[in-house]
Amino acid sequence: MKQLIALNKGLWLALAYLLAVTGSAFAAGDEEAAWNGGLRQKFFGDRAIEEGNQIIELTAPYRAEDPALVPIQINSKIPQTKDRYIKTVTLIIDNNPVPFSANFHFTPESGKADLAMRVRVNAYTHIRAIAETNDGKLHMNKVFVKASGGCSAPIGTDLEAAMARMGKMKFKLDNEKAALQQPNLAQLLISHPNITGLQMDQLTRMIKPAHFVEELKVSFNDKPVLTAQTDIAISADPNFRFYFVPETAGELKAEIRDNKGNQFSATQTVTP
């Protein structure tokens, strides 16, 4: 049964990829087709979504240099307070084989609901960031990106080395000393091939099964800072920039789990 499910998923991904590639030529002419044709209803039902950049703003290059490494930034326009904060940001890439890219969950301890990362873009498409505030309201900002082939870009010849270092992680802090009770910028670097299930191994010429990070948890002194569910659109060797607010010295911890059940963790001591 598991093999049948995996096969069906593989066929679905392959079909979605072909549709995305053939659809890139006219995507610019009908930019909202995928969103209005089912994605909006699938992920948010009939809930009202306010569009604009008053709550959240998404930036990305209009024409990507590398479709497998498209840099995006999500900037929040409100502070994370206990009374009002962004609790979830959903990232949707309309014309990707798997449009759902990630869900990011924040808390007031996040300081800012800001993020930066690299994603794969498989066809000309809108990328959407939909923020849900703690009052249950939805706010969306979108950008249009011209890129193609990011999800099927061939795996490099160094896959064996990539697998050997899989799971290694490290933090980079914007400042050597953390500012207490203020948002501090941090970066998490993850070694993981994040194989999409649509990529060809350059040596064997075979399509490799999907193998990607699907869950991320970042905490400070055991309090959640950022948690996420991610999918194949996140680039190989993911890295995330985010904020956290330390009240005292302590330990920043990251835990990840991939779709094959592998789990890894890393810690960083934070000194005020």
C-alpha positions as CSV (number, residue, x, y, z in Angstrom):
1,M,0.0,0.0,0.0
2,K,2.8,2.4,0.9
3,Q,4.5,1.7,-2.5
4,L,1.3,2.3,-4.3
5,I,0.8,5.7,-2.5
6,A,4.3,6.7,-3.2
7,L,3.9,5.7,-6.9
8,N,0.6,7.7,-7.2
9,K,2.3,10.7,-5.6
10,G,5.2,10.4,-8.0
11,L,2.9,10.3,-11.0
12,W,0.9,13.2,-9.6
13,L,4.1,15.3,-9.2
14,A,5.3,14.4,-12.6
15,L,1.9,15.4,-14.2
16,A,1.9,18.6,-12.2
17,Y,5.4,19.4,-13.3
18,L,4.5,18.9,-17.0
19,L,1.4,21.1,-16.6
20,A,3.5,23.8,-14.8
21,V,6.1,23.8,-17.6
22,T,3.6,23.9,-20.4
23,G,1.6,26.5,-18.6
24,S,4.5,28.9,-18.1
25,A,4.1,30.4,-21.5
26,F,0.6,31.8,-20.8
27,A,0.9,32.2,-17.0
28,A,1.6,35.8,-17.3
29,G,-1.6,36.3,-19.3
30,D,-3.7,34.6,-16.7
31,E,-1.9,35.2,-13.4
32,E,-4.7,34.5,-11.1
33,A,-6.0,31.2,-12.7
34,A,-4.5,28.8,-10.2
35,W,-5.3,30.9,-7.2
36,N,-8.9,31.5,-8.1
37,G,-9.3,28.1,-9.7
38,G,-8.9,26.2,-6.4
39,L,-5.9,27.2,-4.3
40,R,-7.7,29.9,-2.4
41,Q,-10.6,27.6,-1.6
42,K,-8.4,24.7,-0.7
43,F,-6.2,26.5,1.8
44,F,-8.5,29.2,3.2
45,G,-12.1,28.2,2.2
46,D,-14.5,31.2,2.2
47,R,-12.6,33.2,4.7
48,A,-12.1,36.9,3.8
49,I,-8.5,37.8,2.8
50,E,-7.4,41.5,2.8
51,E,-4.8,42.1,0.1
52,G,-2.1,44.8,0.5
53,N,1.1,45.5,2.4
54,Q,-0.3,47.1,5.6
55,I,0.4,44.0,7.7
56,I,2.9,42.0,5.7
57,E,5.1,42.6,2.7
58,L,6.7,40.1,0.4
59,T,9.7,40.9,-1.8
60,A,11.4,38.7,-4.5
61,P,13.3,39.3,-7.8
62,Y,11.0,39.8,-10.8
63,R,13.3,37.7,-12.9
64,A,15.2,35.1,-11.0
65,E,18.8,34.4,-11.8
66,D,18.6,30.8,-10.6
67,P,15.1,29.3,-10.4
68,A,16.3,26.7,-7.7
69,L,17.6,29.5,-5.5
70,V,15.1,32.4,-5.6
71,P,15.6,34.7,-2.6
72,I,12.5,36.0,-0.9
73,Q,11.9,38.2,2.1
74,I,8.8,38.5,4.3
75,N,8.6,41.7,6.3
76,S,5.9,42.2,9.0
77,K,4.5,45.7,9.5
78,I,3.3,45.3,13.1
79,P,5.3,44.4,16.2
80,Q,4.8,41.1,17.9
81,T,3.0,42.0,21.2
82,K,0.8,39.9,23.4
83,D,-2.2,41.9,22.4
84,R,-1.6,41.8,18.6
85,Y,0.7,39.7,16.6
86,I,1.1,37.6,13.5
87,K,0.7,34.0,14.4
88,T,1.0,32.2,11.0
89,V,2.4,33.0,7.6
90,T,1.5,30.6,4.8
91,L,3.7,30.7,1.7
92,I,2.0,29.6,-1.6
93,I,3.7,29.4,-5.0
94,D,0.8,29.2,-7.4
95,N,2.3,27.3,-10.4
96,N,4.7,25.0,-8.6
97,P,4.0,21.3,-8.7
98,V,3.2,21.5,-5.0
99,P,1.9,25.1,-4.5
100,F,2.0,24.8,-0.7
101,S,5.6,25.8,0.3
102,A,5.5,26.4,4.0
103,N,3.6,27.4,7.1
104,F,5.5,29.5,9.6
105,H,4.2,29.9,13.2
106,F,5.2,32.8,15.4
107,T,4.7,33.9,19.0
108,P,5.1,37.3,20.7
109,E,8.6,36.0,21.7
110,S,9.5,36.1,18.0
111,G,9.9,39.9,18.2
112,K,9.2,40.2,14.5
113,A,7.4,37.9,12.1
114,D,10.1,38.6,9.5
115,L,11.7,35.8,7.4
116,A,14.2,35.4,4.6
117,M,14.9,32.2,2.7
118,R,15.5,30.7,-0.8
119,V,12.8,28.9,-2.7
120,R,12.4,26.9,-6.0
121,V,10.1,28.4,-8.7
122,N,9.1,26.0,-11.4
123,A,7.1,28.3,-13.8
124,Y,6.1,31.9,-14.1
125,T,4.0,32.5,-11.1
126,H,2.7,34.5,-8.2
127,I,4.3,33.9,-4.9
128,R,1.9,34.7,-2.0
129,A,2.5,35.3,1.7
130,I,-0.8,35.1,3.7
131,A,-0.5,36.2,7.3
132,E,-3.0,35.3,10.0
133,T,-3.1,37.6,13.0
134,N,-4.1,36.5,16.4
135,D,-7.6,38.0,15.9
136,G,-8.1,35.4,13.1
137,K,-7.9,37.9,10.2
138,L,-6.1,37.1,7.0
139,H,-3.8,39.5,5.1
140,M,-2.1,38.7,1.8
141,N,0.8,40.2,-0.2
142,K,2.0,38.8,-3.5
143,V,4.8,39.2,-6.1
144,F,5.1,37.9,-9.6
145,V,8.3,36.0,-10.4
146,K,9.6,35.0,-13.8
147,A,11.5,31.7,-13.5
148,S,11.1,28.1,-14.6
149,G,12.5,24.7,-13.9
150,G,13.5,25.2,-10.2
151,C,11.8,22.1,-8.9
152,S,13.3,19.8,-11.6
153,A,16.8,21.3,-11.7
154,P,19.2,18.4,-11.8
155,I,20.9,17.2,-8.6
156,G,24.6,18.0,-8.6
157,T,27.3,15.4,-9.0
158,D,28.2,15.9,-5.3
159,L,25.1,14.2,-3.9
160,E,27.1,11.7,-1.9
161,A,28.9,14.5,-0.1
162,A,25.6,16.3,0.4
163,M,24.1,13.1,2.0
164,A,27.2,12.7,4.2
165,R,26.8,16.2,5.8
166,M,23.0,16.0,5.9
167,G,21.6,17.2,9.2
168,K,24.4,19.5,10.1
169,M,23.2,22.9,11.3
170,K,24.6,26.1,12.7
171,F,23.3,29.4,13.9
172,K,24.7,32.8,12.9
173,L,23.7,35.8,15.0
174,D,23.7,39.3,13.6
175,N,25.6,40.5,16.7
176,E,28.1,38.7,18.9
177,K,26.2,39.9,22.0
178,A,22.4,39.7,22.1
179,A,20.3,42.7,23.0
180,L,18.0,41.7,25.8
181,Q,14.3,42.3,25.5
182,Q,14.7,43.4,21.8
183,P,14.3,41.5,18.5
184,N,17.6,39.9,17.5
185,L,18.3,38.7,14.0
186,A,19.5,35.2,13.6
187,Q,20.2,32.8,10.7
188,L,19.8,29.1,10.7
189,L,21.9,27.2,8.1
190,I,20.8,23.6,7.4
191,S,22.7,21.0,5.4
192,H,20.1,18.9,3.6
193,P,19.7,18.1,-0.2
194,N,16.0,18.8,-0.1
195,I,15.3,16.5,-3.1
196,T,12.0,17.3,-4.7
197,G,11.1,14.0,-6.4
198,L,11.4,15.6,-9.8
199,Q,15.1,15.8,-10.1
200,M,17.5,13.7,-12.1
201,D,20.7,12.3,-10.5
202,Q,23.5,13.5,-12.8
203,L,25.4,10.3,-12.4
204,T,22.7,7.6,-12.6
205,R,20.3,9.6,-14.8
206,M,17.5,8.3,-12.6
207,I,14.8,10.4,-10.9
208,K,15.6,10.5,-7.2
209,P,12.7,10.0,-4.7
210,A,11.7,13.1,-2.7
211,H,13.7,13.7,0.4
212,F,13.2,17.0,2.1
213,V,12.9,18.8,5.4
214,E,9.2,18.9,6.4
215,E,9.3,20.3,10.0
216,L,11.4,22.9,11.7
217,K,11.3,24.0,15.4
218,V,13.3,26.9,16.8
219,S,13.2,27.7,20.5
220,F,15.0,29.8,23.0
221,N,15.3,28.5,26.6
222,D,12.6,26.0,25.6
223,K,10.1,28.7,24.5
224,P,8.9,28.4,20.9
225,V,10.3,31.2,18.6
226,L,9.5,29.8,15.1
227,T,8.0,26.5,14.0
228,A,7.3,25.5,10.4
229,Q,5.9,22.9,8.1
230,T,7.8,22.9,4.8
231,D,7.7,21.2,1.4
232,I,9.7,20.7,-1.7
233,A,9.8,24.4,-2.7
234,I,12.3,25.2,-0.1
235,S,15.8,25.2,-1.7
236,A,18.6,22.7,-1.1
237,D,20.6,23.4,2.0
238,P,17.8,25.6,3.5
239,N,18.7,28.7,5.4
240,F,16.2,30.9,7.3
241,R,16.7,34.4,8.7
242,F,14.3,35.2,11.6
243,Y,14.1,37.1,14.9
244,F,13.9,36.2,18.5
245,V,13.7,38.2,21.8
246,P,16.0,36.9,24.6
247,E,15.0,37.9,28.2
248,T,18.2,36.5,29.6
249,A,21.2,34.6,28.5
250,G,20.3,31.1,27.2
251,E,20.2,28.5,24.5
252,L,18.9,28.8,21.0
253,K,17.9,25.4,19.7
254,A,16.9,24.1,16.3
255,E,15.2,20.8,15.6
256,I,14.3,19.5,12.1
257,R,12.6,16.3,10.8
258,D,12.6,15.2,7.2
259,N,10.0,13.2,5.3
260,K,12.0,10.0,5.8
261,G,11.8,10.4,9.6
262,N,15.4,11.6,10.1
263,Q,15.7,14.0,13.0
264,F,18.5,16.4,13.8
265,S,19.2,19.2,16.3
266,A,21.7,22.0,17.0
267,T,22.1,24.6,19.8
268,Q,23.8,28.0,20.2
269,T,24.6,29.7,23.4
270,V,23.3,33.3,23.5
271,T,25.2,35.8,25.6
272,P,23.7,39.2,26.4
